[in-house]
Amino acid sequence: MLKKLMLTISATWIYVLLYYLNRILSLKSSNIKAVIFNYISNSPVKFCILIIGTLIMGITPIIMSMRRASEDFEKAELLELEDNSFVPSYLGYFFISINADNYLTMISFYIIILLFMYFAGVEYFNPIFLLLHYHIYKVQSDNGVQFILILKYKQGVVRKSAALNNLKLHRINNLTYIGKKE
């Protein structure tokens, strides 16, 4: 449960960062450093929450990608590359965070997004995985079960099912795995 919550925060925290970035950029001050320092001194609790969430967002995907494999898959069939199917979700976060008028509105929307992602079971997608050169695939195991695979492949993007043979993966949730293929 804690792992799922950490992954969900990690996947959705960009909404909070976009909100604050929009607030800072919308100020007509030429001295951004003074604005940030003023915010830190006036709102230390909010600043600490912002830092903790940002650390969770950055560290959780890295920890997940470094964990040792716990399950072996001898053969899997590539169904499709899923990287681009998550772009609309993040565009939605972008537009909502820009239009949030105040802190209370931002928190309300964030809680709704967080709960939706947590209970929908899509906590595994995080844009940081893309920065770490992982790709998201829809895959079918040799016994016919479809699952999501987050994979870092030495040669880039997997184009053929043969590249998915003999995988050692770590389970994120019931139908999501992460791993590396040299």
N, C-alpha and C positions, 0 to 999 in steps of 0.2 A: 504494500500500500504506500509506503514512504517512497519507494523507487518510482511508482507511478505518479505520485504527487510531484516529485522532483522533476521528472520528465515533462509533466504537464506545465509546470511553472517555466521550465526551460524553453518549452516550445511556444509559450504565449507571452513571455516577458518583453518581447520586442514591442508589443503594444504599449506598454508602460514607457519604454525608452523613447518611442516615437512621440508620445504625448509630451514628455518633458523636452525633447528636442524641439518640437513645434512651439512650446511655450518660450523657450530661450530665444529661438530665431524670430519669434513674433515681437519681441521687445525691440524697441527702437534705440537701444543702447549700442554705442560703438565699442564699449568695453565689456566684452563677454566674460572676461576673468572676474571683473567686479560683480557682475550679475550672479555668477556661479558661487563666488565667495559669500555674497549676501544671502543666497538661498541656503547655503550650508550653515551659516551662523543663525539664520532665522528659523530653520526647520531641520534640526539635527536628526530627529526621529525619521522623518520622511527621507532624508538623505541616506541614513543607515539602511532603511528598507530598500531604497533604490540600489545601493551598493550590494547588499546581500542577494537581491533578486538577479542582478547582473552577474554576480559570481556564479549563482546557480545556473543561469542561462549558459554561461561559458564553460563551466567545469563539468556539468552533468554529461553532455554529449562526449566529451573527451574521456571521462571515466568509463562510460558505456562502451566506447570504441576500443578501450585498452583491456577490457575484461577478458579473461581467458574463456575459450570456447567450452561449452558444456554439452553440446549435442552434435552428433555427426549426421550428415546427409550425404549419402552415396551418390544420389542422382536427383536432379531437379530440372524441371522444364521452365524456361523463361516464357512468361506470358506477355509482359509489357514493361516498359520503363515508366515509372510513376512520378518522376521528379516534377514534371510540369503540372501535374494535376493538383498540386498544393499551392500554386501561385495565386489563384483566386482567393484562397483563405487569407493569405498574407496581404493581398491588396485590400481586402475587407478590413483587416486590422489597421492598415495605413489610413484608410478613409475615416474610420470611426475615431481613431486617435486624433486626427487633425480636427475633427468636428466636435470633440468633447470640449465643452465650454469651461468646465471647472473640475477641480480635484474630485468632488463627490460623483460627478457624472462619469469621470474616468474610472474610478474605483468600482462603481456599479456595473459598467460595461465589462470591466476586467473580470469581475467575479462571475458574471454570466458566461463570458468566453471560457474562463477557467473551468467552470462546472461542466459546460458543454463538452469541452475537449476531454475532460477527465472521464465522464460517463460514456462518451462516444467511443472511447478506446483508440483515439488517434493521437495519443500523447507522444508517439514515437517520432513524429515529423518535427524536425528542428532545422532551420536554415543553416545552423552551424555545421551540421553534417555535410552540407554541400560545400562549405568552405574547407572542410577536412578531406574533400575529394571522395566522399561516399555518395552512392546513388541509391535510389529507392526503386525496387522492382516488385512486380507482382509475379509470383512463382508458384508452381505446382509441384508438390513432392511426388516421388514415384508411387505412392499409395493414393494419389488423387486429392490430397488436401492442398487447398490454395492458401498461401500466406504472403506476408509482406517481408521482403528481404532488404535490409540496409547493408550494402556491401561496398567495400573499398577494393577495387580490382586494379592490380598493378598496371594493366594495359589500358586503363580508362573505363569506358562504358562496356558492359557485357552486351554482346550482339548475338551470341549463339548459346544455346542451352548447354553445350559441351563444357563451357567455362564454369558451369555450376556443379560439376561433378566433384565429389569428395570435399565437401565444405565442412568446416568446423565452426559452429555458430553458437552465439549466446542468445538465450531467449529473453526478449523484452516483455512480451505478454503472450497470451495463448496463440496468437497468429502472427507474431512479429519477431524477427530474428535479426541480429547484427553480426557481422564478421568481416574478415579480410581474406582475400585470395591473392597469393603471390604469383 
